[in-house]
């Protein structure tokens, strides 16, 4: 790892304010394993989960929620799980992509590359995406437990502080 990346990580905020959104037509607070796992990873890393929502995969519900969370001064990161596939109800990619002021294509590319190691060519079915909405980091991931684990352990938890640091500059 380069010296500058190490320096940036050292200068990154240690504790972030986070929002977790589960995009699902069927999940309830009792059955939301993906959202719970995301929140658990964040709190284990020392971050605060300040908002947690379950919403259907409907752009008219998702768009205002993400926008209002991104406008909050206490929210640094918004993580969404679910709705990233190619099914007829999966609209997370289109909705979030339309809100991004600065896309981070590398997030989705690396997620699919890492997924390929586990699921082979089926990794191309994921439309995980991310970027900034203003200065707020917004990242999406599939809803499966394996995908949440992969995204959180390999990408988000190790790099989210650095992402927030750079977004604030």
N, C-alpha and C positions, 0 to 999 in steps of 0.2 A: 504494500500500500504506500502511496506517495506521502511525502512529508506534509504537503499542503492539505491533503485529505485528513490526515491525522490531526493537524492543527485545527482545521475547521470543525472536526468532531469534538475536539477538546473545548472549543469555544461555543458549542451548541448548547441550547438550554437543556438542563437535566430533566426537568419536569414540564410536561406539556398538558394543555387543556384539550381534551379529545371528545369527539362525538362519534357514536357508532350507530349506523343505520342498517337494519336488516330489510332487504327488499324481498318480499315474499307475499304471495296471496294466501298462504296456508299456515305460516308460522304464528305461534302465540308466545307470550312470555315464557310459558312452560316448555315449549318445544323448540325455542330459538337457540339451538346449540352453536350455530355459527356466530351469532352476535355475542353470545356469552363468552365464547372462546376468544374473540377479538378483544372484548373488554378485559378478560382475564390476562391476556398477554400484555395489554397496555398497563394495567395496574401492577403486574409483576415487574414491569420495567420502570416503575416509579411515576407513571403518568396518571393524570386524573381523568376519569370518564365523567364528563359534565352533562352529557345528554345521551340518551339511548332510546331509539325509536324502532318500531316495526311498521313498515308501510307497504301497501300493495305496489306492484310494479306498474305504476301509472305516472307518466310524466307530470300531470297536473298536480300530483301530490308531492312528487320527488323534488321538482324544480323549486317551489317556494320554500320547502324545508331546508334544502342544501343552501339556498341563497340566504335565508335568515340565519342559519348557523354560521355561514362564512362571514356575515356582518358582525357577529358577536366578538367583542374584544378578548373574551376569555377562551375562545376556541381557536386552537392552532391547527388542528388536524381533524378532518372528517373522513371516516373509513366506512365504506359501504360493502356489504356482503350480499351476494345474490343478484339474479337478474342479468348476468353477463353472458349468457349462452346465446344460441341462435333460434330458440323457440319463439313462437308467435307472441308470447307475453313478455319476453325478455327485451326490455327497453332501457335498461340502465345505461348501456354504452351510449346510445344516442342522446339520452337526456343529459348525462354528465358531460359528454363531449361538447354539447352545445353551451354549457356553462363555463368551460375552462377558458381562462384568459391566457394561460401559458401551459400548453400540453407538455407532458413528460413521456414521450413515446417509449423511452428506454424502460420504464416501469413495466408496461405490458409486454414488451419484447423479452425482457429478462424473465418475467413470470412464466411466459409460454416456453422459453428455452429450458428453464428449470423443470417445468411440468412435463416436458417431453421426456426427460429422464425417467419419470414415474409412469406416465400413461401413453407414451409413444405419440403417434401422429394425432391422437384425439386432443392433444394440447391445442391444436389450431382452433378448436371449438370455443375456447375461452376468449372473451373480449374484455379482459381486465384492462383498465385504463386509468390514467391519473394525470394530475397536473395541479395548477393553482387556480383558485377562484379568488381573484384579488391577491392577498398575501396568505391565504389559507390553503394548506395542502389538502387535496382531495384525492383519495385512492379507492379504487373499486377492486373487488376480488370475487370469484365464484363463491357459492354458498356451501359447497361440500366441505366436510371437516378436513380432508386432506389438503384441499386448496387453501383453506384458511390457515392451516398450520404452515404450509409452504410459504405463503405470502408474509405471514407475521414473523416466522423464525428466520427466513432467509433474506427478506427484503425490508419489511417495514420497521420492525423493532431495531435492527442494527443501524438503520439510516434515517429514521424519521426526525431525530434531533437536528441532523445535518441539513435535511430538507427544509426544516422550519427556519434554521439559521439563514440559509441562502434566500428563502422567500422573503425574509424581512429586510434584506439588504437593499 
